[in-house]
Amino acid sequence: MIIGVVGKIAAGKTTVAKFFEEKGFCRVSCSDPLIDLLTHNVSNYSWIPPELPEKAEPTRDRLIEFGKYLKDKYGGDILIRLAVDKKRHCRNIVIDGVRSREEVETIKRLGGKVIYVEARPEIRYERLMRRKAEKDKVIQSFEDFLKMDEEEEKLYHTTKLKDIADYVIVNEGTLEELRGKVEKIISEVVE
């Protein structure tokens, strides 16, 4: 079973994916293949695009730029194909950070399900500030966050993916409330 998790920045995608991982799913992020290719860490793949980029630090901007290049050249579902390949030895896979209609459609074509995770911008900004991830260091204010959020929406049309997701989780409560919502989905999708 393949589960794709989609949502805006800091909506809780990784937390949802980690709950699946606790139940035996192999967790992989859509950005993992990009990071692996940018850092030339490609031993876990049975295939990769023929040209490796110049080795570089995987900043958010570089990941977006390189991801766009790969999608333009190899198809909008290239990151899903690479992520599934990276975890090809796993029975159940959860893919964190699904971003496009093509990615959602590929997961569904492979028999998987897609979860859309959402939360209000104020809540997502607070989470982003708390997590202090290296890739987020360019975001210094709520205005920066809204600008980045808007740029990602223009690029990926994330909000529209909610309409084609199999499940929608509103993640504005406690961690235990989120866990309960995820465990309900797990009980429905795992044989």
Backbone as a chain_set.jsonl record, in Angstrom:
{"seq": "MIIGVVGKIAAGKTTVAKFFEEKGFCRVSCSDPLIDLLTHNVSNYSWIPPELPEKAEPTRDRLIEFGKYLKDKYGGDILIRLAVDKKRHCRNIVIDGVRSREEVETIKRLGGKVIYVEARPEIRYERLMRRKAEKDKVIQSFEDFLKMDEEEEKLYHTTKLKDIADYVIVNEGTLEELRGKVEKIISEVVE", "coords": {"N": [[0.847, -1.185, 0.0], [0.529, 2.181, -0.831], [0.743, 5.336, 0.553], [0.084, 8.702, 0.08], [0.987, 11.886, 1.278], [-0.216, 15.079, 1.377], [-0.089, 18.667, 1.49], [0.065, 22.085, 2.687], [2.975, 24.139, 3.539], [4.257, 23.217, 6.667], [1.88, 22.065, 7.587], [1.626, 19.66, 8.794], [2.374, 17.354, 7.539], [4.677, 15.664, 7.71], [4.499, 14.758, 10.33], [2.109, 13.278, 10.221], [2.987, 11.328, 8.39], [4.962, 10.126, 9.965], [3.404, 8.891, 11.927], [2.275, 6.856, 10.388], [4.634, 5.518, 9.828], [5.267, 4.556, 12.37], [3.483, 2.498, 12.447], [4.565, 0.599, 10.842], [4.97, 1.317, 8.177], [7.196, 2.218, 5.522], [8.828, 5.223, 5.489], [9.161, 7.947, 3.291], [10.205, 10.973, 1.827], [9.032, 13.246, -0.677], [10.981, 15.037, -1.268], [13.295, 13.673, -0.695], [14.513, 12.156, -2.905], [15.391, 14.361, -4.412], [17.19, 15.641, -2.652], [18.99, 13.513, -2.343], [19.979, 13.258, -4.986], [21.115, 15.809, -5.358], [23.127, 15.711, -3.455], [24.558, 13.592, -4.289], [24.037, 11.061, -3.236], [23.188, 8.222, -4.037], [22.94, 5.444, -3.824], [20.776, 3.863, -2.979], [18.959, 3.551, -5.012], [17.496, 1.913, -7.862], [17.559, 2.968, -10.304], [18.35, 6.127, -11.759], [17.902, 9.506, -12.965], [19.802, 10.145, -15.927], [21.744, 12.275, -15.789], [23.541, 13.596, -13.167], [23.123, 16.364, -11.014], [25.305, 19.195, -10.398], [27.096, 18.794, -7.412], [25.536, 20.021, -4.498], [24.379, 22.142, -1.778], [21.303, 21.248, -0.334], [19.138, 23.476, -0.357], [15.895, 25.046, 0.266], [15.127, 26.626, -1.977], [16.851, 25.589, -3.985], [15.979, 22.94, -4.046], [13.348, 23.269, -4.978], [13.837, 24.438, -7.486], [15.422, 22.429, -8.78], [13.669, 20.277, -8.632], [11.597, 21.201, -10.273], [12.951, 21.284, -12.716], [13.508, 18.492, -13.08], [10.89, 17.481, -13.231], [9.927, 18.799, -15.504], [11.584, 17.647, -17.418], [11.382, 14.815, -17.071], [8.777, 14.169, -16.448], [5.822, 14.855, -14.522], [5.508, 13.138, -12.395], [7.931, 12.186, -11.535], [9.284, 12.366, -9.025], [7.722, 10.799, -7.334], [8.006, 8.316, -8.583], [10.76, 7.925, -8.181], [10.868, 7.994, -5.354], [9.287, 5.768, -4.647], [10.864, 3.801, -5.832], [13.184, 4.033, -4.282], [12.268, 2.961, -1.899], [11.579, 0.399, -2.624], [11.743, -2.172, -1.576], [9.951, -2.363, 0.43], [6.783, -3.267, 1.841], [4.647, -1.583, 2.543], [4.369, 1.846, 1.97], [4.794, 5.213, 2.911], [4.488, 8.375, 1.578], [5.73, 11.441, 2.063], [5.0, 14.857, 1.574], [3.84, 15.152, -0.984], [3.15, 16.906, -3.951], [1.857, 17.613, -6.383], [-0.756, 17.383, -8.916], [-0.148, 15.377, -10.804], [1.507, 13.739, -9.254], [-0.272, 12.885, -7.249], [-2.128, 11.513, -8.867], [-0.487, 9.459, -9.85], [0.124, 8.019, -7.513], [-2.434, 7.085, -6.904], [-2.907, 5.579, -9.216], [-1.122, 3.541, -8.743], [-2.498, 2.166, -6.908], [-2.703, 3.351, -4.458], [-3.543, 5.601, -1.684], [-4.473, 9.001, -0.915], [-3.794, 11.562, 1.393], [-4.874, 14.672, 2.469], [-3.574, 17.247, 4.346], [-4.434, 19.891, 6.433], [-4.18, 23.218, 7.847], [-4.711, 26.355, 9.502], [-3.025, 29.364, 8.307], [-1.732, 30.873, 10.395], [-1.297, 29.007, 12.424], [0.326, 27.194, 11.088], [2.559, 28.796, 10.582], [3.496, 29.276, 13.201], [4.273, 26.664, 13.876], [6.302, 26.253, 12.004], [8.197, 28.12, 12.859], [8.836, 26.999, 15.318], [10.002, 24.538, 14.608], [12.41, 25.117, 13.359], [13.848, 24.338, 11.0], [16.553, 23.766, 8.754], [16.074, 24.231, 6.021], [14.105, 26.133, 6.165], [15.169, 28.521, 6.949], [15.207, 30.908, 5.519], [12.841, 32.119, 5.959], [11.779, 34.669, 7.817], [9.742, 36.124, 8.961], [6.149, 36.473, 9.508], [5.093, 37.558, 7.214], [7.048, 36.844, 5.302], [6.604, 34.109, 5.395], [3.943, 33.927, 4.43], [4.376, 34.85, 1.853], [6.098, 32.855, 0.802], [4.357, 30.702, 1.033], [2.373, 31.485, -0.761], [3.875, 31.518, -3.134], [4.498, 28.777, -3.353], [1.906, 27.814, -3.668], [1.19, 28.924, -6.14], [3.005, 27.585, -7.741], [2.495, 24.806, -7.287], [-0.263, 24.48, -6.88], [-1.485, 23.489, -4.561], [-3.785, 23.66, -2.898], [-5.893, 22.894, -4.563], [-5.529, 20.185, -4.703], [-6.743, 19.091, -2.568], [-9.342, 18.512, -3.299], [-9.113, 16.161, -4.753], [-8.077, 14.34, -3.058], [-8.175, 11.363, -1.025], [-8.673, 11.42, 1.651], [-9.199, 14.002, 4.08], [-7.546, 15.791, 6.513], [-7.972, 17.935, 9.168], [-5.663, 19.658, 10.867], [-5.435, 21.091, 13.542], [-5.504, 20.771, 16.191], [-4.532, 18.924, 19.106], [-1.582, 16.822, 19.324], [-2.319, 14.227, 19.98], [-4.978, 14.191, 19.132], [-4.581, 14.401, 16.401], [-3.173, 12.018, 15.977], [-5.209, 10.163, 16.529], [-6.961, 10.645, 14.36], [-5.335, 9.849, 12.234], [-4.833, 7.155, 12.867], [-7.362, 6.09, 12.534], [-7.627, 6.262, 9.75], [-5.509, 4.57, 9.009], [-6.483, 2.119, 9.942], [-8.487, 1.713, 8.096], [-7.155, 1.459, 5.635], [-5.134, -0.468, 5.731], [-4.632, -3.842, 5.124]], "CA": [[0.0, 0.0, 0.0], [1.233, 3.464, -0.873], [-0.028, 6.476, 1.048], [0.699, 9.992, -0.194], [0.538, 12.929, 2.19], [-0.1, 16.375, 0.718], [-0.541, 19.809, 2.287], [0.909, 23.265, 2.6], [4.132, 24.201, 4.433], [4.043, 23.085, 8.115], [0.51, 21.632, 7.909], [1.725, 18.444, 9.6], [2.573, 16.208, 6.645], [5.702, 14.761, 8.234], [3.96, 14.139, 11.551], [1.182, 12.245, 9.751], [3.807, 10.247, 7.82], [5.632, 9.429, 11.075], [2.419, 8.001, 12.544], [2.236, 5.672, 9.519], [5.905, 4.815, 10.027], [5.142, 3.823, 13.645], [2.655, 1.31, 12.196], [5.273, -0.323, 9.964], [5.179, 1.839, 6.823], [8.487, 2.837, 5.23], [8.564, 6.643, 5.223], [10.058, 8.635, 2.37], [9.688, 12.279, 1.44], [9.235, 13.574, -2.094], [12.231, 15.779, -1.41], [14.448, 12.779, -0.502], [15.274, 11.944, -4.144], [16.071, 15.615, -4.795], [18.348, 15.793, -1.75], [19.95, 12.451, -2.692], [20.632, 13.589, -6.264], [21.959, 17.003, -5.163], [24.286, 15.366, -2.625], [25.151, 12.403, -4.93], [23.825, 9.91, -2.364], [22.227, 7.533, -4.901], [23.115, 3.987, -3.766], [19.516, 3.171, -2.673], [18.073, 3.571, -6.182], [17.822, 0.966, -8.93], [17.742, 3.821, -11.488], [18.286, 7.569, -11.532], [18.055, 10.23, -14.236], [21.179, 9.973, -16.411], [22.709, 13.305, -15.413], [23.495, 14.1, -11.793], [23.444, 17.793, -10.988], [26.508, 19.526, -9.647], [26.873, 18.585, -5.987], [25.16, 21.303, -3.907], [23.595, 22.126, -0.546], [19.882, 21.176, -0.703], [18.294, 24.526, 0.211], [14.512, 25.002, -0.238], [15.097, 27.183, -3.328], [17.495, 24.636, -4.886], [15.099, 21.778, -4.178], [12.235, 23.671, -5.847], [14.371, 24.641, -8.841], [15.835, 21.145, -9.339], [12.445, 19.493, -8.781], [10.909, 21.714, -11.467], [13.741, 20.811, -13.854], [13.285, 17.056, -13.258], [9.507, 17.269, -13.662], [9.832, 19.24, -16.898], [12.329, 16.735, -18.29], [11.059, 13.395, -16.914], [7.369, 13.978, -16.118], [5.384, 15.411, -13.24], [5.493, 12.141, -11.319], [9.297, 11.656, -11.375], [9.683, 12.234, -7.612], [7.003, 9.632, -6.798], [8.667, 7.116, -9.12], [12.047, 7.769, -7.49], [10.61, 7.68, -3.943], [8.836, 4.374, -4.588], [12.039, 2.989, -6.138], [14.082, 4.059, -3.116], [11.676, 2.088, -0.87], [10.988, -0.705, -3.384], [11.765, -3.423, -0.803], [8.941, -2.239, 1.489], [5.409, -3.641, 1.48], [3.832, -0.383, 2.709], [5.179, 3.065, 1.864], [4.113, 6.496, 3.07], [5.275, 9.41, 0.909], [5.498, 12.742, 2.675], [5.327, 16.014, 0.736], [3.308, 15.065, -2.342], [2.93, 18.309, -4.287], [1.181, 17.963, -7.639], [-1.828, 16.515, -9.433], [0.48, 14.193, -11.418], [1.98, 12.869, -8.179], [-1.472, 12.284, -6.654], [-2.673, 10.546, -9.832], [0.414, 8.303, -9.913], [-0.099, 7.234, -6.289], [-3.722, 6.398, -7.065], [-2.729, 4.574, -10.27], [-0.398, 2.441, -8.112], [-3.391, 1.55, -5.925], [-2.556, 4.014, -3.176], [-4.5, 6.596, -1.194], [-3.846, 10.305, -0.662], [-4.324, 12.313, 2.529], [-4.595, 16.116, 2.443], [-3.491, 17.771, 5.705], [-4.548, 21.345, 6.385], [-4.25, 24.023, 9.068], [-4.701, 27.79, 9.208], [-1.669, 29.908, 8.14], [-1.135, 31.302, 11.672], [-0.855, 27.795, 13.114], [1.454, 26.639, 10.323], [3.72, 29.675, 10.803], [4.008, 28.978, 14.551], [4.968, 25.366, 13.801], [7.52, 26.447, 11.234], [9.157, 28.822, 13.721], [9.263, 26.067, 16.373], [10.82, 23.423, 14.117], [13.735, 25.668, 13.03], [14.516, 23.503, 9.991], [17.559, 24.457, 7.938], [15.479, 24.68, 4.759], [13.162, 27.23, 6.432], [15.855, 29.676, 7.544], [14.949, 32.127, 4.744], [11.584, 32.692, 6.437], [12.085, 35.417, 9.036], [8.549, 36.799, 9.483], [4.883, 35.935, 9.017], [4.967, 38.042, 5.829], [7.899, 35.942, 4.505], [5.906, 32.822, 5.351], [2.8, 34.06, 3.521], [4.931, 34.981, 0.499], [6.559, 31.51, 0.424], [3.136, 29.909, 0.907], [1.743, 31.921, -2.008], [4.726, 31.042, -4.234], [4.289, 27.332, -3.478], [0.551, 27.601, -4.2], [1.248, 29.233, -7.58], [3.813, 26.56, -8.386], [1.958, 23.45, -7.162], [-1.736, 24.486, -6.746], [-1.716, 22.517, -3.486], [-5.154, 23.728, -2.393], [-6.771, 22.142, -5.47], [-5.321, 18.755, -4.498], [-7.685, 18.689, -1.517], [-10.537, 17.986, -3.96], [-8.9, 14.816, -5.305], [-7.535, 13.486, -1.996], [-9.102, 10.364, -0.491], [-8.959, 11.821, 3.026], [-8.772, 15.349, 4.476], [-7.358, 15.923, 7.957], [-7.747, 19.284, 9.684], [-4.67, 19.472, 11.927], [-5.347, 22.325, 14.336], [-5.66, 20.399, 17.595], [-3.367, 18.339, 19.782], [-0.9, 15.713, 18.667], [-3.126, 13.021, 20.205], [-6.143, 14.276, 18.244], [-4.078, 14.064, 15.064], [-2.871, 10.578, 15.987], [-6.493, 9.464, 16.441], [-7.452, 10.769, 12.98], [-4.465, 9.042, 11.371], [-5.037, 5.734, 13.173], [-8.645, 5.718, 11.916], [-7.328, 6.034, 8.329], [-4.67, 3.371, 8.909], [-7.341, 0.938, 10.119], [-9.276, 1.549, 6.871], [-6.363, 1.182, 4.428], [-4.212, -1.608, 5.879], [-5.327, -5.134, 5.093]], "C": [[0.885, 1.239, 0.0], [0.268, 4.544, -0.389], [0.75, 7.735, 0.693], [0.128, 11.031, 0.748], [0.837, 14.28, 1.561], [-0.628, 17.46, 1.642], [0.441, 20.946, 2.142], [2.055, 23.185, 3.617], [3.667, 24.141, 5.89], [2.601, 22.729, 8.497], [0.519, 20.399, 8.814], [1.935, 17.186, 8.777], [3.548, 15.192, 7.23], [5.223, 14.058, 9.494], [2.988, 13.022, 11.184], [1.972, 11.055, 9.21], [4.51, 9.448, 8.922], [4.672, 8.501, 11.814], [2.268, 6.724, 11.718], [3.499, 4.838, 9.711], [5.866, 3.988, 11.32], [4.338, 2.538, 13.47], [3.27, 0.39, 11.135], [5.456, 0.137, 8.522], [6.614, 2.354, 6.697], [8.188, 4.274, 4.822], [9.623, 7.202, 4.295], [9.405, 9.963, 2.024], [9.913, 12.477, -0.056], [10.536, 14.334, -2.295], [13.463, 14.881, -1.238], [15.213, 12.511, -1.8], [16.017, 13.201, -4.599], [17.328, 15.82, -3.962], [19.416, 14.772, -2.115], [20.696, 12.771, -3.983], [21.556, 14.797, -6.109], [23.218, 16.699, -4.352], [25.019, 14.118, -3.132], [25.089, 11.163, -4.045], [22.774, 9.008, -3.04], [22.291, 5.995, -4.831], [21.814, 3.219, -3.494], [18.56, 3.073, -3.855], [18.496, 2.509, -7.186], [18.028, 1.72, -10.247], [17.687, 5.279, -11.035], [18.335, 8.255, -12.897], [19.533, 10.224, -14.636], [22.177, 11.035, -15.944], [22.504, 13.729, -13.961], [23.807, 15.594, -11.837], [24.794, 17.996, -10.301], [26.175, 19.369, -8.165], [26.608, 19.941, -5.327], [24.388, 21.097, -2.612], [22.109, 22.153, -0.916], [19.014, 22.221, 0.015], [16.887, 24.415, -0.379], [14.447, 25.502, -1.682], [15.705, 26.218, -4.345], [16.615, 23.41, -5.119], [13.943, 22.088, -5.125], [12.705, 23.769, -7.295], [14.724, 23.302, -9.506], [14.617, 20.238, -9.56], [11.679, 19.9, -10.03], [11.625, 21.224, -12.733], [13.45, 19.327, -14.129], [11.877, 16.771, -13.777], [9.317, 17.678, -15.116], [10.46, 18.22, -17.845], [11.82, 15.293, -18.257], [9.595, 13.128, -16.538], [7.049, 14.418, -14.703], [5.377, 14.429, -12.092], [6.888, 11.567, -11.015], [9.678, 11.443, -9.904], [8.97, 11.064, -6.94], [7.684, 8.357, -7.291], [10.0, 6.866, -8.418], [11.849, 7.378, -6.022], [10.183, 6.227, -3.775], [10.005, 3.438, -4.885], [12.976, 2.912, -4.933], [13.587, 3.087, -2.036], [11.054, 0.827, -1.484], [10.949, -2.022, -2.608], [10.718, -3.427, 0.308], [7.563, -2.637, 0.981], [4.499, -2.418, 1.518], [4.734, 0.848, 2.759], [4.29, 4.271, 2.126], [5.035, 7.572, 2.497], [4.82, 10.769, 1.414], [5.833, 13.842, 1.655], [4.925, 15.88, -0.712], [2.855, 16.474, -2.723], [2.054, 18.59, -5.505], [0.092, 16.962, -8.001], [-1.231, 15.243, -10.041], [0.953, 13.209, -10.346], [0.806, 12.144, -7.519], [-2.019, 11.196, -7.582], [-1.804, 9.293, -9.934], [0.232, 7.415, -8.685], [-1.397, 6.437, -6.422], [-3.634, 5.296, -8.136], [-2.004, 3.339, -9.725], [-1.226, 1.765, -7.015], [-3.353, 2.198, -4.557], [-3.676, 4.983, -2.849], [-3.743, 7.874, -0.861], [-4.582, 11.016, 0.474], [-3.908, 13.771, 2.378], [-4.646, 16.607, 3.885], [-3.553, 19.293, 5.626], [-4.604, 21.953, 7.783], [-4.186, 25.484, 8.649], [-3.262, 28.313, 9.122], [-0.999, 30.297, 9.461], [-0.569, 30.109, 12.437], [0.371, 27.218, 12.402], [2.719, 27.476, 10.527], [4.334, 29.402, 12.181], [4.8, 27.67, 14.552], [6.313, 25.509, 13.101], [8.597, 27.13, 12.086], [9.691, 27.891, 14.814], [10.215, 24.998, 15.843], [12.22, 23.854, 13.697], [14.515, 24.798, 12.047], [15.456, 24.36, 9.154], [16.943, 25.025, 6.662], [14.535, 25.872, 4.941], [13.847, 28.519, 6.886], [15.65, 30.978, 6.774], [13.67, 32.822, 5.201], [11.83, 33.338, 7.797], [10.863, 36.07, 9.682], [7.301, 36.127, 8.929], [4.665, 36.352, 7.565], [5.809, 37.174, 4.885], [7.197, 34.598, 4.309], [4.751, 32.873, 4.355], [3.266, 34.154, 2.066], [5.383, 33.611, -0.023], [5.358, 30.598, 0.172], [2.446, 30.212, -0.427], [2.54, 31.431, -3.222], [4.542, 29.542, -4.452], [2.913, 27.035, -4.057], [0.52, 27.86, -5.704], [1.963, 28.118, -8.343], [3.1, 25.202, -8.42], [0.428, 23.364, -7.125], [-2.184, 23.481, -5.687], [-3.167, 22.491, -3.031], [-6.111, 22.911, -3.257], [-6.644, 20.635, -5.269], [-6.253, 18.206, -3.412], [-8.906, 18.006, -2.142], [-10.36, 16.566, -4.5], [-8.26, 13.863, -4.286], [-8.61, 12.503, -1.533], [-9.545, 10.719, 0.924], [-8.484, 13.26, 3.228], [-8.695, 15.368, 5.997], [-7.146, 17.397, 8.276], [-6.871, 19.103, 10.917], [-4.477, 20.781, 12.692], [-5.488, 22.047, 15.827], [-4.369, 19.86, 18.179], [-2.767, 17.221, 18.932], [-1.715, 14.427, 18.814], [-4.383, 13.019, 19.35], [-5.735, 13.898, 16.819], [-3.805, 12.57, 14.961], [-4.163, 9.772, 15.832], [-7.052, 9.486, 15.027], [-6.649, 9.875, 12.036], [-4.699, 7.551, 11.613], [-6.357, 5.227, 12.596], [-8.422, 5.419, 10.422], [-6.508, 4.761, 8.151], [-5.531, 2.115, 9.016], [-8.192, 0.67, 8.877], [-8.433, 1.064, 5.686], [-5.456, -0.046, 4.524], [-5.017, -2.9, 5.952], [-4.969, -5.957, 6.303]], "O": [[1.864, 1.322, 0.742], [-0.866, 4.647, -0.858], [1.945, 7.826, 0.973], [-1.078, 11.058, 0.992], [1.986, 14.594, 1.25], [-1.501, 17.213, 2.473], [1.511, 20.795, 1.552], [2.096, 22.278, 4.449], [2.799, 24.909, 6.304], [2.151, 23.052, 9.596], [-0.457, 20.125, 9.512], [1.703, 16.077, 9.259], [3.268, 13.994, 7.24], [5.517, 12.88, 9.697], [3.037, 11.94, 11.769], [1.666, 9.906, 9.53], [4.637, 8.228, 8.818], [5.079, 7.436, 12.279], [2.147, 5.634, 12.276], [3.443, 3.608, 9.751], [6.367, 2.864, 11.361], [4.488, 1.598, 14.25], [2.593, -0.485, 10.596], [6.044, -0.589, 7.72], [7.178, 2.867, 7.664], [7.39, 4.515, 3.916], [10.818, 6.97, 4.475], [8.18, 10.054, 1.939], [10.863, 11.944, -0.628], [11.128, 14.281, -3.373], [14.567, 15.287, -1.599], [16.439, 12.622, -1.814], [17.134, 13.118, -5.108], [18.394, 16.133, -4.491], [20.599, 15.103, -2.192], [21.909, 12.576, -4.066], [22.656, 14.812, -6.662], [24.25, 17.345, -4.533], [25.966, 13.643, -2.505], [25.978, 10.313, -4.095], [21.604, 9.03, -2.658], [21.742, 5.321, -5.703], [21.761, 2.019, -3.759], [17.452, 2.557, -3.705], [19.684, 2.231, -7.351], [18.602, 1.179, -11.192], [17.044, 5.605, -10.037], [18.764, 7.649, -13.879], [20.411, 10.29, -13.776], [23.346, 10.718, -15.726], [21.418, 14.168, -13.581], [24.658, 16.032, -12.611], [25.345, 17.073, -9.702], [25.098, 19.766, -7.719], [27.347, 20.899, -5.553], [23.82, 20.032, -2.371], [21.692, 22.985, -1.722], [18.237, 21.87, 0.903], [16.699, 23.766, -1.408], [13.794, 24.883, -2.522], [15.16, 26.037, -5.434], [16.515, 22.906, -6.237], [13.596, 21.268, -5.975], [12.061, 23.253, -8.209], [14.366, 23.069, -10.661], [14.546, 19.519, -10.556], [11.172, 19.049, -10.76], [10.983, 20.804, -13.697], [13.177, 18.947, -15.268], [11.689, 15.925, -14.652], [8.631, 16.993, -15.875], [9.941, 17.96, -18.931], [11.818, 14.615, -19.284], [9.215, 11.975, -16.333], [7.892, 14.361, -13.807], [5.255, 14.83, -10.934], [7.001, 10.565, -10.309], [10.324, 10.448, -9.572], [9.544, 10.406, -6.072], [7.913, 7.429, -6.514], [10.33, 5.724, -8.098], [12.575, 6.53, -5.503], [10.656, 5.535, -2.873], [10.126, 2.388, -4.254], [13.496, 1.844, -4.61], [14.391, 2.466, -1.341], [10.115, 0.259, -0.927], [10.176, -2.911, -2.966], [10.615, -4.402, 1.052], [7.218, -2.377, -0.172], [3.67, -2.233, 0.626], [5.724, 0.885, 3.489], [3.168, 4.345, 1.625], [6.203, 7.673, 2.873], [3.678, 11.18, 1.214], [6.842, 13.753, 0.956], [5.59, 16.43, -1.59], [2.241, 17.165, -1.91], [1.553, 19.706, -5.648], [0.031, 15.854, -7.468], [-1.752, 14.149, -9.819], [0.819, 11.996, -10.506], [0.875, 10.942, -7.261], [-2.335, 10.093, -7.136], [-2.325, 8.189, -10.087], [0.189, 6.19, -8.806], [-1.444, 5.253, -6.087], [-4.213, 4.221, -7.981], [-2.242, 2.223, -10.187], [-0.727, 0.907, -6.286], [-3.906, 1.661, -3.597], [-4.62, 5.164, -3.618], [-2.548, 7.851, -0.568], [-5.811, 11.065, 0.51], [-2.73, 14.07, 2.182], [-5.647, 16.407, 4.574], [-2.822, 19.913, 4.854], [-5.008, 21.312, 8.753], [-3.674, 25.813, 7.579], [-2.372, 27.776, 9.782], [0.199, 30.066, 9.624], [0.508, 30.194, 13.026], [1.334, 26.804, 13.048], [3.819, 26.932, 10.632], [5.555, 29.309, 12.309], [5.868, 27.585, 15.158], [7.324, 24.963, 13.543], [9.768, 26.753, 12.033], [10.858, 27.981, 15.194], [11.137, 24.59, 16.55], [13.132, 23.027, 13.68], [15.706, 24.552, 12.241], [15.182, 25.529, 8.885], [17.243, 26.151, 6.266], [14.202, 26.547, 3.967], [13.172, 29.506, 7.177], [15.896, 32.053, 7.321], [13.442, 33.985, 4.867], [12.058, 32.654, 8.794], [10.936, 36.522, 10.825], [7.376, 35.318, 8.004], [4.114, 35.586, 6.775], [5.353, 36.81, 3.801], [7.196, 34.03, 3.217], [4.595, 31.97, 3.533], [2.631, 33.607, 1.165], [5.083, 33.251, -1.162], [5.346, 29.821, -0.783], [1.995, 29.304, -1.126], [1.961, 30.986, -4.213], [4.441, 29.083, -5.589], [2.763, 26.107, -4.851], [-0.1, 27.107, -6.455], [1.569, 27.758, -9.452], [3.096, 24.525, -9.449], [-0.126, 22.282, -7.32], [-3.133, 22.724, -5.89], [-3.723, 21.417, -2.803], [-7.042, 22.298, -2.736], [-7.553, 19.886, -5.626], [-6.512, 17.004, -3.353], [-9.438, 17.044, -1.589], [-11.341, 15.846, -4.685], [-7.941, 12.719, -4.614], [-9.805, 12.779, -1.637], [-10.647, 10.37, 1.347], [-7.496, 13.687, 2.63], [-9.652, 15.01, 6.683], [-6.251, 18.035, 7.723], [-7.28, 18.473, 11.893], [-3.483, 21.484, 12.508], [-5.581, 22.974, 16.631], [-3.271, 20.273, 17.807], [-3.366, 16.752, 17.964], [-1.793, 13.629, 17.879], [-4.815, 11.962, 18.889], [-6.447, 13.172, 16.125], [-4.165, 11.934, 13.97], [-4.197, 8.8, 15.078], [-7.558, 8.475, 14.541], [-7.21, 9.225, 11.153], [-4.756, 6.772, 10.663], [-6.458, 4.063, 12.211], [-8.959, 4.445, 9.894], [-6.776, 3.965, 7.251], [-5.333, 1.157, 8.268], [-8.577, -0.472, 8.628], [-8.936, 0.34, 4.827], [-5.055, -0.601, 3.501], [-5.956, -3.026, 6.738], [-5.457, -7.077, 6.453]]}, "num_chains": 1, "name": "protein.A"}
